[in-house]
């Protein structure tokens, strides 16, 4: 039974973070939803591994075409769910004008305003530019960006209150601490194996996490699903850009 519970937790993480089909029954298990957080870095590594393999397969393509195809595959694989969180957060941060209740209300509006659209365009442009300028030796940055973005989600939910009871991230607040700690440790080990590029990527990811967590605490008193999605996108961009200079 314990093994089945672990498997369901992994399936929930895959089903939530990617568009890879998983049995719908996995999401009916509340305990599995809680355990899924510890699997986020592994799913991030899975996404990154697929992108690295695709980059290798496109190694002879023109840099701009390769970057466009990689970015399209990235969006398709994740379903752009974190881009939605980024757009909602950008709209709310500007439109909320410093007011907590107004900020949370704007996040619940499914429509995207000017700031949300601008944020998505800026993030995609930065990702595209970083991918287009990357050489074959820099492709591990795809793995690092995807892995660290999901690892930062684990750190965020472990250290930050979730302010929308009943929301998608509510169950993650009850995730097993030991399992999540081991997942973070494993992530650091993988990053360390990437040498200087890994150190630079980790530093960039931690900086984004610290700044965004501070902003969320100051404005909302904690995090929401949208701010978590925004964190993923910002960490991915920061890692890709930092790796381009490493």
Buried (B, 14 or more C-beta within 10 A) or exposed (E): EEEEEBEBBBBBBBBBBBEBEBEEEBBEBEBBBBBBBBBBBBBBBBBBBBBBEBBEEBEEBEEEEBBBBBBEBBBEBBBBBBBBBBBBBBBBBBBBEEEEEEBBEBBEEEEBBEBBEBBBEEBBEBBBBBBBEBEEEBBBBBBBBBBBBBBBBBBBBBEBEBBBEEBBBBBBBBBBEEBBBEBBEBBBEBBEEBEEBBEBBBEBBBEBBEEBBEEBBEBBEBBBBBBBBBBBBBBBBBBBBBBBEB
